[in-house]
Amino acid sequence: MKEKAKAVGKALWRHKIRTVLVLLVVVLVLVRVLTPTSATAGMTEETAELRDITTYNSFVGNVEADTERSVLAKASAEVLEVLVEEGDTVEEGDVLATLDTSDIEYSIAQKEAALSSTQTTNEYNIKDAQTNYDNAKEALDSGLNSSVVSAKSQMDSAKEAYETAKSNYNSAKSQIDNGTYSSTASYYTARSEAKAALETAEDNLEDGEATVAACEDDLEEAQAALAAAQADETITDLSSYEAAVTAAQTALSTAQANLTALEAAVTSAESAYDTAKSQFNSAKKSALSSLSDSVSSAKTTYENAKKSYNAAVLAAEQQLETYENSLEKTEATADTTTSELELQNLYDSLEDYTITAPCAGTITALNISEGDMAASGVSVATISNLNAMSIAITVDEYSIINTSVGSDVTVYVDSIDSTYEGTLTWIADTATISNGVSYYEAEVSFTADDLVRSGMSVEVRLTNVDEKDALTISVDALNYNDDNTAYVYTLDEDGDVVTQAVTLGASDGTYVQITDGLEEGDSVLLVSSSDGFISSTMESRVDMVSGVLDAGD
């Protein structure tokens, strides 16, 4: 018990000591705080001003001529004359150099002489073959071929007989179906009468079925009335009800018997109709059989005649084809198209001996001189368009969202300290991945002046934000609340430091746009690093006291 009391007393003593030390620290701090100082001590003043806020993405690359063409010689010959020098400006089609054409002109003269001789011989051969073909074709077209004429006459007669047989068959079939054909008329009538009798028997059967249904209904009503009377203790005489039931039963029996007879009548009528129908179909088949045979026979005769005619025509055409093939063969062997093409190719190749500029630009390389031998397919000069320039750049995956084809860019050439306006003309659809980093290839075009040279290093700037005359302060003047809302320090009418909430706009990293909370000319205060002295001093003193007491425990 004494030990417990001693422990409690010791705890109370430590609490008193801690309280005294804390109060001592607070007094020291208050002395410092209450010491007269300027309200803006440790602060600098800044004025909200209108500035342009511009941010951009920056890319690097090298200048290349947008159009650069290598001029290739199209013929191998001696260079007679070179009409340009390196550095000259040329237009598309301008003559750069001429080559010796004496060899090709000699080849053209030889080819022309050979072609003329061949064409004269071929003209006579073709004329003879054409005459033979024309004579044979005229004989066939005019109908003078006796075998073809005879075969056609037989075919026409057979076709007429076939058409007559088909007409007779169709006429007889139509008469049979409407009952006017003599040999089947009686069967047609018997079938029609049997069908009518069947329809009458079926109608009578439907009436008999309706009568039975009515009698059944009457019997059910009489039986229901009798049952009701039997249940009614006030009715002692049931004879009339019983008589009604008996009469209904008798009527039902009579109706059912009549229905049985009607059903038998329908069965008999169906049998009679089936017999009449079968007899009519048999008579129809017999009547049409001979006519059908006549049609088949006439058709066979016509098809055979047609084959004979086609064979005769084919024989005559084969004879004509023999003449035609002979004419085509003569024309084919007389064809001078290849020689003419070769000659035309020689004429066309004369143009290859005059080397012209394929595009407008500047001669940036010249590889031939007078007396040299030009080789086909070998470059003799290079033409570059030094006004239209392009730059290949790479865009990282974080900047691609702000980048699109057609965007205006600024091109800065550091070596000549000049800036040019350009356009982003192409962006790859698919990223290139290198060492785990994704980037997109892109291209910028711009119009250069005489100072720009191919290969120069440039910086391409793509503007993201361009706010003109924006109200701004330096980013160092900003302070933030726990909810990340921004505020600045200002002086009120009494000269006391107060906070002013502000709404932020664009920022270029040095200055930030203020869209709400300040006006042009307003002053804001920038807090120096020493302004945290009071809070930091108090915290350090309290921490020191707590450490001493904890150590004493």
C-alpha positions in Angstrom: 0.0 0.0 0.0 2.8 2.4 0.8 4.6 1.5 -2.5 1.4 2.3 -4.5 1.0 5.6 -2.8 4.6 6.4 -3.4 4.2 5.7 -7.2 1.1 7.9 -7.4 2.9 10.8 -5.8 5.8 10.4 -8.1 3.5 10.6 -11.2 1.8 13.7 -9.8 5.2 15.4 -9.4 6.3 14.6 -13.0 3.0 16.1 -14.3 3.6 19.3 -12.4 7.1 19.6 -13.7 5.9 19.0 -17.3 3.2 21.7 -16.9 5.7 24.2 -15.5 8.2 23.6 -18.4 5.5 24.0 -21.1 4.3 27.2 -19.5 7.9 28.5 -19.5 8.3 27.7 -23.2 5.0 29.5 -24.0 6.1 32.6 -22.1 9.4 32.7 -24.0 7.5 32.4 -27.3 5.0 35.1 -26.4 7.8 37.4 -25.4 9.2 37.0 -28.9 5.8 37.4 -30.6 4.8 40.4 -28.6 8.0 42.2 -29.4 7.1 45.1 -31.8 8.1 44.3 -35.3 6.9 45.3 -38.8 3.7 43.5 -40.0 5.5 42.4 -43.3 8.8 41.5 -41.7 10.3 38.6 -43.7 8.1 39.2 -46.7 8.6 40.8 -50.1 6.0 42.6 -52.1 4.9 41.8 -55.7 2.3 43.4 -58.1 -0.2 41.4 -60.2 0.6 42.3 -63.8 -0.6 41.5 -67.3 1.7 39.0 -69.1 1.6 36.5 -71.9 1.6 32.9 -70.7 3.0 30.5 -73.2 3.9 26.8 -72.7 5.1 24.4 -75.3 6.5 20.9 -76.0 10.1 20.9 -77.3 11.6 18.4 -79.8 15.0 18.3 -81.5 15.9 17.2 -85.0 18.0 18.0 -88.1 17.1 20.0 -91.2 16.7 18.0 -94.4 15.7 19.2 -97.9 12.0 18.4 -98.3 12.7 17.5 -102.0 16.0 16.0 -103.0 16.3 14.2 -106.3 19.2 12.3 -107.8 19.5 12.9 -111.5 20.4 9.6 -113.2 21.8 9.2 -116.7 19.5 7.1 -118.9 22.0 6.4 -121.6 25.7 5.5 -121.8 27.6 7.9 -124.1 30.2 10.6 -124.1 29.3 13.9 -122.5 29.3 16.6 -125.2 28.3 19.6 -123.1 27.5 20.5 -119.4 25.2 23.5 -119.1 25.1 24.0 -115.3 27.4 24.4 -112.4 27.1 23.3 -108.7 25.0 25.9 -106.9 22.9 26.9 -109.9 19.2 27.2 -109.5 17.2 25.2 -112.1 13.5 24.7 -113.0 11.9 21.4 -113.9 12.8 20.5 -117.5 15.9 22.6 -117.7 18.7 21.0 -119.7 21.7 20.0 -117.5 23.9 18.2 -120.1 23.9 16.7 -123.6 25.4 13.3 -124.7 26.7 12.1 -128.1 23.9 10.6 -130.3 25.9 9.4 -133.3 25.7 5.7 -132.5 21.9 5.6 -131.9 21.2 7.7 -135.0 23.1 5.0 -137.1 21.0 2.2 -135.5 17.8 4.2 -136.4 18.8 4.4 -140.0 19.5 0.6 -140.2 16.2 -0.2 -138.6 14.2 2.0 -140.9 15.7 0.4 -144.1 14.9 -3.2 -142.9 11.4 -2.3 -141.9 10.6 -0.7 -145.3 11.6 -3.9 -147.2 9.7 -6.2 -145.0 6.5 -4.2 -145.2 6.5 -4.3 -149.1 6.8 -8.1 -149.1 4.1 -8.6 -146.5 1.5 -6.4 -148.4 1.5 -8.8 -151.4 1.2 -12.0 -149.3 -1.7 -10.5 -147.3 -3.6 -9.4 -150.4 -3.6 -13.0 -151.9 -4.8 -14.6 -148.6 -7.5 -12.0 -148.2 -8.9 -12.7 -151.8 -9.2 -16.5 -151.0 -11.0 -15.8 -147.8 -13.4 -13.3 -149.3 -14.5 -15.6 -152.1 -15.2 -18.5 -149.7 -17.2 -16.2 -147.3 -19.3 -14.7 -150.1 -20.3 -18.2 -151.3 -21.4 -19.2 -147.8 -23.2 -15.9 -146.9 -25.1 -15.9 -150.3 -26.5 -19.5 -149.7 -24.9 -21.1 -152.7 -23.7 -24.1 -150.7 -26.1 -26.9 -151.9 -25.6 -29.1 -148.9 -26.4 -26.3 -146.5 -29.5 -25.3 -148.5 -30.9 -28.9 -148.6 -30.2 -29.5 -144.9 -32.0 -26.3 -144.0 -35.1 -27.1 -146.1 -35.4 -30.5 -144.4 -35.0 -28.9 -140.9 -37.7 -26.3 -141.6 -40.2 -29.0 -142.7 -39.5 -31.2 -139.7 -39.9 -28.2 -137.4 -43.3 -27.3 -138.9 -44.5 -31.0 -138.4 -43.3 -30.9 -134.8 -45.1 -27.6 -134.1 -48.4 -29.1 -135.7 -48.1 -32.2 -133.5 -47.7 -30.1 -130.3 -50.7 -27.9 -131.3 -52.9 -31.0 -131.8 -51.9 -32.4 -128.5 -52.5 -29.2 -126.6 -55.9 -28.7 -128.3 -57.0 -32.2 -127.4 -55.9 -31.9 -123.8 -57.9 -28.6 -123.5 -61.0 -30.2 -124.9 -60.7 -33.2 -122.6 -60.4 -31.0 -119.6 -63.5 -29.0 -120.4 -65.6 -32.1 -121.5 -65.9 -31.4 -125.2 -63.6 -34.1 -126.6 -65.8 -36.8 -128.2 -64.1 -39.9 -126.9 -64.0 -38.8 -123.3 -67.2 -36.6 -123.0 -69.4 -39.4 -121.4 -66.7 -40.1 -118.8 -66.4 -36.4 -118.1 -70.2 -36.2 -117.5 -70.3 -39.3 -115.3 -67.5 -37.9 -113.2 -69.3 -34.5 -112.8 -72.6 -36.2 -111.8 -70.8 -38.5 -109.3 -69.1 -35.5 -107.8 -72.4 -33.7 -107.4 -74.0 -36.7 -105.8 -71.2 -36.9 -103.3 -71.5 -33.3 -102.4 -75.3 -33.7 -101.8 -74.7 -36.8 -99.6 -72.1 -34.8 -97.6 -74.5 -31.9 -97.2 -77.2 -34.4 -95.9 -74.7 -36.0 -93.6 -73.9 -32.5 -92.1 -77.7 -32.0 -91.6 -78.1 -35.4 -89.9 -75.2 -34.7 -87.5 -76.8 -31.4 -86.6 -80.1 -33.2 -85.9 -78.4 -35.7 -83.6 -76.7 -32.9 -81.7 -80.0 -31.1 -81.3 -81.7 -34.4 -80.0 -78.8 -34.9 -77.6 -79.4 -31.3 -76.3 -83.1 -32.0 -75.9 -82.4 -35.2 -74.0 -80.0 -33.4 -71.6 -82.6 -30.7 -70.9 -85.4 -33.4 -70.2 -83.1 -35.3 -67.9 -82.2 -32.2 -66.1 -85.8 -31.2 -65.6 -86.7 -34.7 -64.3 -83.8 -34.5 -61.8 -85.0 -31.1 -60.6 -88.5 -32.4 -60.2 -87.3 -35.5 -58.2 -85.4 -33.2 -55.9 -88.5 -30.9 -55.4 -90.6 -32.5 -52.6 -93.6 -30.4 -53.6 -93.9 -32.2 -56.9 -95.5 -35.6 -56.5 -96.4 -36.5 -60.1 -93.3 -37.1 -62.2 -95.0 -38.8 -65.1 -94.9 -35.8 -67.4 -91.1 -35.4 -66.8 -90.5 -39.0 -67.4 -92.6 -39.0 -70.6 -90.5 -36.0 -71.9 -87.3 -38.0 -71.2 -88.7 -41.0 -73.0 -89.8 -38.9 -76.0 -86.3 -37.3 -76.2 -84.6 -40.7 -76.1 -86.9 -41.9 -78.9 -86.2 -38.9 -81.1 -82.4 -39.3 -80.5 -82.5 -43.0 -81.5 -84.4 -42.1 -84.7 -81.9 -39.3 -85.5 -78.9 -41.6 -84.9 -80.4 -44.3 -87.1 -80.9 -41.8 -89.8 -77.3 -40.5 -89.4 -76.0 -44.1 -89.9 -78.0 -44.3 -93.2 -76.6 -40.9 -94.3 -73.0 -42.0 -93.5 -73.6 -45.1 -95.6 -74.9 -42.9 -98.4 -71.7 -40.7 -98.3 -69.5 -43.8 -98.4 -71.4 -45.1 -101.4 -71.2 -41.7 -103.2 -67.5 -41.5 -102.5 -67.0 -45.0 -104.1 -69.1 -44.0 -107.1 -67.1 -40.7 -107.5 -63.7 -42.5 -107.3 -64.9 -45.0 -109.9 -66.1 -42.3 -112.3 -62.9 -40.3 -111.8 -60.7 -43.4 -112.5 -62.7 -44.1 -115.7 -62.3 -40.5 -116.8 -58.5 -40.5 -116.2 -58.1 -43.8 -118.0 -60.1 -42.5 -121.0 -58.0 -39.2 -121.0 -54.7 -41.1 -120.8 -55.8 -43.4 -123.7 -56.9 -40.4 -125.8 -53.7 -38.4 -125.3 -51.3 -41.4 -125.6 -51.4 -41.6 -129.4 -51.1 -37.8 -129.7 -48.1 -37.7 -127.3 -46.4 -40.4 -129.5 -47.0 -38.2 -132.5 -45.3 -35.3 -130.7 -42.3 -37.4 -129.7 -41.8 -38.8 -133.2 -42.0 -35.3 -134.8 -39.6 -33.9 -132.2 -37.1 -36.7 -132.9 -37.3 -36.1 -136.6 -36.8 -32.3 -136.1 -33.8 -32.7 -133.8 -32.1 -35.1 -136.4 -32.8 -32.6 -139.2 -31.3 -29.9 -137.0 -28.2 -31.9 -136.4 -27.8 -32.6 -140.2 -28.2 -28.8 -140.9 -25.6 -27.9 -138.2 -23.2 -30.5 -139.6 -23.6 -29.0 -143.1 -23.0 -25.5 -141.8 -20.0 -26.6 -139.7 -18.4 -28.2 -142.8 -18.8 -25.1 -144.8 -17.6 -22.9 -141.9 -14.5 -25.2 -141.4 -13.6 -24.6 -145.0 -14.0 -20.9 -144.6 -12.0 -21.1 -141.3 -9.2 -22.7 -143.3 -9.0 -19.7 -145.5 -9.3 -17.4 -142.5 -6.5 -19.1 -140.7 -4.3 -18.9 -143.7 -5.1 -15.1 -143.8 -4.3 -14.7 -140.1 -1.1 -16.6 -140.4 0.0 -14.5 -143.3 -0.9 -11.3 -141.4 0.8 -12.6 -138.2 4.0 -13.4 -140.0 3.8 -10.1 -141.7 3.4 -8.2 -138.4 6.0 -5.6 -138.1 4.8 -4.3 -134.7 8.0 -5.5 -133.0 10.2 -3.8 -135.5 8.1 -0.6 -135.3 8.3 -0.7 -131.5 12.0 -1.2 -131.6 12.3 1.7 -134.0 10.1 3.9 -131.9 12.1 3.0 -128.8 15.2 4.1 -130.6 13.5 7.4 -131.4 12.3 7.8 -127.8 15.7 7.0 -126.4 17.1 10.0 -128.2 15.5 12.0 -125.4 17.7 10.1 -122.9 20.8 11.8 -124.5 19.5 15.2 -123.2 19.8 15.2 -119.4 17.1 17.5 -117.9 16.1 18.5 -114.3 13.3 16.3 -112.9 12.3 19.0 -110.5 13.0 22.6 -109.6 15.8 23.4 -107.1 19.5 23.9 -106.6 22.3 21.8 -108.0 23.9 20.6 -104.8 26.2 18.0 -106.5 27.5 17.7 -110.1 29.3 14.5 -111.0 30.1 14.9 -114.8 32.3 17.1 -117.0 32.6 17.5 -120.8 34.4 14.5 -122.3 33.4 12.1 -119.5 31.5 8.9 -120.3 28.1 8.9 -118.7 26.8 5.5 -117.5 23.1 4.5 -117.6 21.6 4.4 -114.1 24.5 6.3 -112.5 23.9 9.7 -110.8 25.2 12.7 -112.7 23.8 15.4 -110.3 21.7 16.1 -107.2 18.9 18.7 -107.1 17.6 19.9 -103.7 14.7 22.2 -102.9 16.4 24.4 -100.3 13.3 26.5 -99.7 11.0 23.8 -98.5 12.7 22.0 -95.6 11.6 19.1 -93.3 12.6 17.9 -89.9 12.3 14.4 -88.6 11.4 14.4 -84.8 10.3 11.9 -82.2 7.3 12.6 -79.9 7.2 10.8 -76.5 4.0 9.0 -75.4 3.2 11.7 -72.8 3.3 14.5 -75.4 1.4 12.8 -78.2 -1.9 13.8 -76.7 -1.2 17.4 -77.4 0.2 16.7 -80.9 -1.8 16.5 -84.1 -1.2 16.7 -87.9 -1.6 20.3 -89.1 -0.5 21.9 -85.8 1.6 25.1 -86.2 5.1 24.9 -84.7 8.1 27.2 -84.3 11.4 26.0 -85.7 14.5 27.5 -84.0 17.9 27.1 -85.7 20.5 27.6 -83.0 23.5 27.9 -85.3 22.1 30.9 -87.1 19.9 32.1 -84.2 16.8 32.3 -86.4 13.2 31.2 -85.9 10.8 30.0 -88.6 7.1 29.0 -88.7 6.4 25.4 -89.6 3.6 22.8 -89.7 3.5 19.3 -88.3 2.8 17.3 -91.4 2.9 13.6 -90.3 2.7 11.5 -87.2 3.2 7.7 -87.1 0.1 5.8 -86.1 2.1 3.1 -84.2 4.7 3.8 -81.5 8.3 2.6 -81.7 9.5 1.0 -78.5 13.2 1.3 -77.6 14.6 0.2 -74.2 11.1 0.1 -72.8 10.3 3.7 -73.9 7.6 4.4 -76.4 7.8 7.3 -78.9 6.2 8.2 -82.2 8.0 9.3 -85.3 6.8 12.6 -86.8 7.8 15.2 -89.5 7.7 19.0 -89.6 7.8 21.1 -92.8 8.8 24.7 -93.0 9.8 27.3 -95.5 13.5 28.3 -95.0 15.6 31.2 -96.3 19.2 31.2 -97.7 20.7 30.9 -94.3 19.3 27.5 -93.6 21.3 24.5 -94.7 20.6 20.8 -94.8 21.9 19.0 -91.7 21.5 21.9 -89.2 20.3 21.1 -85.7 17.0 22.7 -84.7 14.5 22.9 -81.9 10.9 22.4 -82.7 8.4 24.0 -80.3 4.7 23.0 -80.3 2.6 25.6 -78.3 0.2 24.1 -75.7 -1.0 27.2 -74.0 -0.9 30.8 -75.4 -2.7 33.2 -73.1 -2.3 36.9 -74.2 -2.5 39.7 -71.5 -3.2 37.3 -68.7 -3.3 38.6 -65.1 -0.3 36.9 -63.5 1.8 36.7 -60.3 4.9 34.6 -59.7 4.4 31.0 -58.6 6.5 31.8 -55.5 3.7 34.0 -54.2 1.3 31.0 -54.1 0.3 29.2 -50.9 -2.0 26.2 -50.6 -4.6 25.0 -48.1 -5.0 21.4 -47.0 -7.7 20.9 -49.7 -5.1 22.1 -52.3 -7.0 25.4 -52.9 -4.6 28.4 -53.5 -4.3 31.7 -51.7 -1.9 34.6 -51.4 -1.0 37.0 -48.6 -2.1 40.7 -49.0 -2.5 43.7 -46.7 -5.9 44.9 -45.6 -6.9 48.6 -45.1 -5.3 48.6 -41.7 -2.0 47.2 -43.0 -2.5 43.8 -41.5 -1.5 40.7 -43.4 -4.5 38.7 -44.6 -5.1 35.8 -46.9 -6.9 36.1 -50.3 -8.2 33.0 -52.1 -7.4 32.9 -55.8 -8.4 30.8 -58.8 -5.5 29.6 -61.0 -5.2 29.4 -64.8 -2.3 28.5 -67.0 1.3 28.6 -65.8 4.7 28.6 -67.5 6.6 27.5 -64.4 7.6 31.0 -63.4 4.3 32.9 -63.6 0.8 31.7 -63.0 -2.5 33.1 -64.4 -5.0 34.4 -61.8 -8.6 34.1 -63.2 -10.3 35.2 -60.0 -9.4 36.8 -56.6 -7.0 39.6 -57.8 -7.1 42.5 -60.2 -4.3 44.2 -62.1 -2.1 46.3 -59.8 -3.0 44.4 -56.6 0.0 43.7 -54.3 0.7 40.3 -52.9 3.3 39.3 -50.3 5.9 36.5 -50.7 6.7 34.8 -47.4 10.4 34.2 -46.7 11.7 30.9 -45.2 12.2 32.5 -41.7 8.5 33.1 -41.2 8.2 29.6 -39.8 10.2 30.5 -36.7 7.4 30.8 -34.2 5.7 27.5 -34.9 9.0 25.6 -35.3 10.5 27.1 -32.0 7.4 26.1 -30.0 7.4 22.7 -31.5 11.1 22.2 -30.7 10.8 23.4 -27.1 7.8 21.1 -26.4 9.6 18.2 -28.0 12.6 18.9 -25.8 10.5 19.0 -22.6 8.7 15.8 -23.6 12.1 14.2 -24.1 13.4 15.2 -20.7 10.4 14.0 -18.9 10.3 10.7 -20.8 14.0 10.2 -19.9 13.2 10.8 -16.3 10.6 8.1 -16.4 
